[in-house]
Structure formats: structure tokens, C-alpha cells
Amino acid sequence: MPRTPKRLYGPAQVATGPTTVYTVPSSTKAIIRQIHIQNPSASAVTYRLSIGADAAGTRWFDDFSIPARAPGITDSVRDHFMYLVMDAAEVLQIGAGTNNILTVTITGDEYTAG
């Protein structure tokens, strides 16, 4: 299976969602390696990340809080490094507690059969 490292989503603002931000292509496995989230606001903002339909049992992060930026700092940033394997047709969904504040970028690898 040839490996293709790539940006799978973003950078893009996060809606209150849940919103599908990535669908694994057919004949492909994907590995999510990093989720980078920034909060440029002066208030903490929560987010949820799930595989498949958003529900308590499918969430990797459930109302995870990204703190407000500190005085004199442009943004509050959180990087989640992981090894999250996804199969063909699986979806990654994200939603935020406040609409269009957080910015997310998701990177990983796609492995295509053939």
C-alpha cells in the first residue's frame, strides 16, 4: 500500500456542527497523526471530535476546552498528536461550542490499496 502523507483538512474555522471534515476515500486506510487547533479569542471554546456519527460512544474529544489566549499572546494553540486508524468510508466530524472561532488543521497519511 503506497503511503501519502498529507493535510487532510484545513486550516478552516470550526462550526458548531457536528460537521464532517474528512471522509476516507474508497480502497484507502487513513491514519490521523495530528490535530492542530487555535483559539484566537479572549474566551475559552470547547470542541468535540468523533469518528462516524457524532455520539458519546464515538467521540475522541468531548467538550475539550481550548483556553482563551493569554494577554500579549496572539492565539491559544493545542496540538494533539495521535495514531488514529480509519477505514475506507469512515468520517471524521468536529463541532465547536462557539461558531467559527476555532481554526483546525488535520494531518495524516493515506494508504491506498493497489
C-alpha positions, 0 to 999 in steps of 0.5 A: 500500500503506497503511503501519502502523507498529507493535510487532510483538512484545513486550516478552516474555522470550526462550526458548531456542527457536528460537521464532517471534515474528512471522509476516507476515500474508497480502497484507502486506510487513513491514519490521523497523526495530528490535530492542530487547533487555535483559539484566537479569542479572549474566551475559552471554546470547547470542541468535540471530535468523533469518528462516524456519527457524532455520539458519546460512544464515538467521540475522541474529544468531548467538550475539550476546552481550548483556553482563551489566549493569554494577554500579549499572546496572539492565539491559544494553540493545542496540538494533539498528536495521535495514531488514529486508524480509519477505514475506507468510508469512515468520517471524521466530524468536529463541532465547536461550542462557539461558531467559527472561532476555532481554526483546525488543521488535520494531518495524516497519511493515506494508504491506498490499496493497489 
